[in-house]
Amino acid sequence: MNKRIYHYTTLNSLKCILENKTIRLTALNKMDDLLEGMNPDFANVAENYYVSSWSESSEENIPLWHMYTDRMKGVRIEADFDFLEIEEDEQSRVINVTNPAAVIFKVRSSNNDFLTPVIYQDHVSSSITGGRGYINTNFYDVGRVKPISWEFQKEIRFRLYGCSKKHLKRGDTLFEKFMNLYINKDVYTQVNEIDFIDLTFDIERLKNANFVLGPAASEKDFLDLSNYISKIIPNYQGTVERSKLKIRFKEKT
């Protein structure tokens, strides 16, 4: 895994991240790829997975500038891969989540990763094998498999799963209650109304982050961002730069 990861966003979203000291993880059913969270063995579980999408590529990505940064006037964040951490209680519930209505867990997988590279393939593999319905390792790939057509993103994502606590019923522990809901949910009923969760983090873990302004950003944007970053991140040691891409950007009407 690369030691640095990259996130393309708008200037307004960047200010929300830094001022609130939170990273937003969005439900898969709200993502661009309409196939997110599909699985041949369960109902569509996209509503139960939350992700924050980053890229592993250190090269500036023109499609990502176009898609996520407000007409290429936004910013690319470069940060250490481990700047964002999760805190868990005795029931393995993630507790540094700001939404009190949500019950969130780390995805339990073979390597137990919170940050995981996206797999690009042209099919969705079955998660169940054998006549008795044993779950295999493909189950852990839900929420991190995308069609090959998205491979240009070189995505790596923070991934959690959970639901609204009001829907938890059967089970001895919170996690058992969540898994009972997850596995036995009605395919026609979307029960989880929580579209995103905000995860708190220590802003000083961004003190060596770098910020690159988009190709269409102005000199004023650069000066404003430079001053803002130096003031809001304690002991800031990173850099704020303009994009190195030379693009004739035209506003579309």
C-alpha positions as CSV (number, residue, x, y, z in Angstrom):
1,M,0.0,0.0,0.0
2,N,1.2,3.5,-0.8
3,K,2.1,5.6,2.2
4,R,0.1,8.6,0.8
5,I,-3.4,8.8,-0.4
6,Y,-5.3,11.5,-2.4
7,H,-8.8,13.0,-2.3
8,Y,-10.3,15.4,-4.8
9,T,-13.0,17.7,-3.4
10,T,-14.4,21.2,-3.5
11,L,-13.0,24.1,-1.5
12,N,-16.3,24.2,0.6
13,S,-16.0,20.5,1.4
14,L,-12.4,21.0,2.4
15,K,-13.4,23.7,4.9
16,C,-16.1,21.4,6.3
17,I,-13.5,18.7,6.8
18,L,-11.0,21.0,8.6
19,E,-13.4,23.1,10.6
20,N,-15.5,20.1,11.8
21,K,-12.5,17.8,12.0
22,T,-14.5,15.0,10.4
23,I,-14.3,12.9,7.3
24,R,-17.7,12.0,5.7
25,L,-18.3,8.4,4.7
26,T,-21.3,8.1,2.3
27,A,-23.6,5.1,1.8
28,L,-22.8,3.1,-1.3
29,N,-26.3,3.6,-2.7
30,K,-25.5,7.3,-3.0
31,M,-22.3,6.8,-5.0
32,D,-21.8,7.4,-8.7
33,D,-21.6,3.7,-9.6
34,L,-25.1,2.3,-9.5
35,L,-23.8,-1.2,-9.1
36,E,-22.1,-0.5,-5.8
37,G,-23.0,-3.0,-3.1
38,M,-24.7,-5.5,-5.5
39,N,-24.3,-9.1,-4.4
40,P,-25.9,-12.2,-6.0
41,D,-26.6,-13.9,-2.7
42,F,-28.1,-11.1,-0.6
43,A,-30.5,-8.2,-1.0
44,N,-28.8,-5.0,-2.2
45,V,-26.8,-4.1,0.9
46,A,-25.4,-0.8,-0.5
47,E,-27.3,1.2,2.0
48,N,-25.4,-0.5,4.9
49,Y,-21.9,0.3,3.7
50,Y,-20.2,3.7,4.1
51,V,-17.1,4.7,2.3
52,S,-14.8,7.7,1.8
53,S,-13.1,7.5,-1.6
54,W,-9.5,8.3,-2.2
55,S,-6.9,7.5,-4.9
56,E,-3.6,5.8,-4.7
57,S,-2.2,7.6,-7.7
58,S,0.2,10.5,-7.0
59,E,-0.3,11.7,-10.6
60,E,-2.9,14.4,-11.1
61,N,-6.0,12.7,-12.5
62,I,-7.9,14.8,-15.0
63,P,-11.2,12.9,-14.8
64,L,-11.2,13.2,-11.0
65,W,-10.6,16.9,-11.2
66,H,-13.6,17.1,-13.6
67,M,-15.9,14.9,-11.6
68,Y,-15.4,16.0,-8.0
69,T,-14.0,19.5,-7.7
70,D,-16.6,22.0,-8.9
71,R,-15.5,22.7,-12.4
72,M,-11.8,22.0,-11.7
73,K,-11.6,24.9,-9.1
74,G,-11.4,22.6,-6.1
75,V,-8.5,20.9,-4.3
76,R,-6.7,17.6,-4.0
77,I,-5.7,16.6,-0.5
78,E,-2.6,14.4,-0.1
79,A,-2.4,12.8,3.3
80,D,-0.7,9.9,5.2
81,F,-2.7,6.7,4.6
82,D,-3.3,6.3,8.4
83,F,-4.3,9.8,9.3
84,L,-7.9,8.6,9.9
85,E,-8.5,6.1,12.6
86,I,-11.4,4.4,14.3
87,E,-12.2,4.1,18.0
88,E,-14.2,1.1,19.2
89,D,-16.1,0.3,22.4
90,E,-16.3,-3.1,24.2
91,Q,-19.0,-4.2,21.7
92,S,-16.8,-3.3,18.7
93,R,-19.0,-0.4,17.8
94,V,-17.2,2.5,16.2
95,I,-17.6,5.4,18.6
96,N,-15.9,8.4,16.9
97,V,-19.0,8.8,14.7
98,T,-21.0,12.0,15.2
99,N,-24.4,10.6,14.3
100,P,-26.0,9.2,17.5
101,A,-28.7,7.4,15.5
102,A,-26.1,5.2,13.7
103,V,-24.6,1.9,14.9
104,I,-21.4,1.4,12.9
105,F,-18.8,-1.4,12.8
106,K,-15.5,-2.1,11.2
107,V,-16.0,-4.5,8.3
108,R,-14.9,-7.9,9.6
109,S,-12.7,-9.4,6.9
110,S,-9.7,-11.8,6.5
111,N,-7.2,-8.9,6.9
112,N,-9.5,-6.6,8.9
113,D,-8.6,-3.5,6.9
114,F,-10.4,-0.2,7.5
115,L,-8.6,1.3,4.4
116,T,-8.8,-1.1,1.4
117,P,-7.9,-0.9,-2.3
118,V,-10.8,-1.2,-4.7
119,I,-10.9,-4.4,-6.8
120,Y,-11.8,-3.8,-10.5
121,Q,-13.4,-6.8,-12.3
122,D,-16.1,-7.5,-14.8
123,H,-18.3,-9.6,-12.6
124,V,-19.6,-9.9,-9.0
125,S,-18.5,-13.1,-7.3
126,S,-20.8,-15.2,-5.2
127,S,-20.4,-14.9,-1.5
128,I,-21.9,-18.3,-0.7
129,T,-20.5,-21.7,-1.5
130,G,-21.8,-25.2,-0.8
131,G,-25.3,-26.6,-0.2
132,R,-25.5,-25.5,3.4
133,G,-24.9,-21.8,2.5
134,Y,-21.4,-21.3,3.9
135,I,-20.1,-17.7,3.5
136,N,-16.8,-17.6,1.6
137,T,-14.1,-14.8,1.5
138,N,-15.9,-13.0,-1.4
139,F,-18.4,-11.8,1.3
140,Y,-15.7,-9.5,2.5
141,D,-15.4,-7.9,-0.9
142,V,-18.9,-6.3,-0.8
143,G,-18.3,-2.6,-1.0
144,R,-14.9,-2.8,-2.6
145,V,-15.5,-4.3,-6.0
146,K,-16.3,-2.1,-9.0
147,P,-16.5,-2.6,-12.8
148,I,-13.3,-2.3,-14.8
149,S,-14.7,0.9,-16.4
150,W,-13.9,2.7,-13.1
151,E,-10.3,1.6,-13.0
152,F,-9.0,5.1,-13.9
153,Q,-9.8,6.2,-10.4
154,K,-7.2,3.9,-8.8
155,E,-9.4,4.1,-5.8
156,I,-8.7,3.2,-2.2
157,R,-11.4,3.6,0.3
158,F,-12.2,3.8,4.0
159,R,-15.0,1.3,4.6
160,L,-17.4,0.7,7.5
161,Y,-20.8,-0.8,7.7
162,G,-23.9,-0.3,10.0
163,C,-27.4,1.0,10.1
164,S,-29.9,3.0,12.1
165,K,-30.0,1.6,15.7
166,K,-33.9,1.7,15.7
167,H,-33.9,-1.2,13.3
168,L,-31.8,-3.5,15.5
169,K,-33.9,-6.3,17.0
170,R,-32.8,-9.9,17.3
171,G,-29.4,-10.9,18.7
172,D,-27.5,-10.9,21.9
173,T,-24.9,-8.2,20.9
174,L,-25.2,-5.1,18.8
175,F,-23.1,-6.8,16.1
176,E,-25.3,-9.9,16.0
177,K,-28.4,-7.7,15.7
178,F,-26.8,-5.8,12.8
179,M,-25.8,-9.0,11.0
180,N,-29.3,-10.5,11.5
181,L,-30.8,-7.4,9.9
182,Y,-28.1,-7.4,7.1
183,I,-28.5,-11.1,6.1
184,N,-32.3,-11.3,6.5
185,K,-33.4,-8.0,5.2
186,D,-36.3,-7.8,2.7
187,V,-34.9,-7.3,-0.8
188,Y,-37.8,-4.9,-1.5
189,T,-37.5,-2.8,1.6
190,Q,-34.8,-0.2,2.1
191,V,-34.7,0.1,5.9
192,N,-31.6,2.2,6.5
193,E,-32.3,5.9,6.1
194,I,-28.9,7.1,7.2
195,D,-27.2,8.3,4.0
196,F,-23.8,9.2,5.6
197,I,-21.7,9.2,8.7
198,D,-19.1,11.7,9.9
199,L,-16.0,10.3,11.5
200,T,-14.0,12.6,13.8
201,F,-10.2,12.7,13.6
202,D,-7.2,14.6,15.0
203,I,-6.5,17.5,12.7
204,E,-2.8,17.5,13.7
205,R,-2.5,14.3,11.7
206,L,-2.8,16.5,8.7
207,K,0.1,18.7,9.6
208,N,2.2,17.2,6.8
209,A,-0.6,17.0,4.3
210,N,-0.2,18.7,0.9
211,F,-2.9,20.6,-1.0
212,V,-3.0,21.1,-4.7
213,L,-5.5,23.6,-6.2
214,G,-7.3,22.6,-9.4
215,P,-6.3,23.8,-12.9
216,A,-9.1,26.4,-13.0
217,A,-8.5,27.9,-9.6
218,S,-7.5,31.6,-9.5
219,E,-4.5,33.3,-7.9
220,K,-6.8,34.6,-5.2
221,D,-8.0,31.0,-4.5
222,F,-4.4,30.0,-4.0
223,L,-3.5,32.9,-1.6
224,D,-6.8,32.4,0.4
225,L,-6.2,28.7,0.7
226,S,-2.5,29.1,1.7
227,N,-3.5,31.5,4.5
228,Y,-6.4,29.4,5.6
229,I,-4.4,26.1,5.8
230,S,-1.6,27.7,7.8
231,K,-4.1,29.1,10.4
232,I,-6.4,26.1,10.8
233,I,-3.9,23.2,10.9
234,P,-1.7,23.4,14.0
235,N,2.1,23.2,13.3
236,Y,1.4,22.9,9.6
237,Q,4.5,21.6,7.7
238,G,3.1,20.7,4.3
239,T,2.7,22.6,1.0
240,V,0.0,24.4,-0.8
241,E,0.5,24.4,-4.6
242,R,-1.2,25.1,-7.9
243,S,-2.0,22.3,-10.3
244,K,0.8,21.5,-12.7
245,L,-1.7,20.6,-15.5
246,K,-2.0,23.1,-18.3
247,I,-5.6,22.9,-19.5
248,R,-7.7,25.3,-21.4
249,F,-10.8,25.1,-19.2
250,K,-14.1,26.3,-20.6
251,E,-17.2,26.8,-18.6
252,K,-20.1,24.8,-20.0
253,T,-23.5,26.6,-20.4
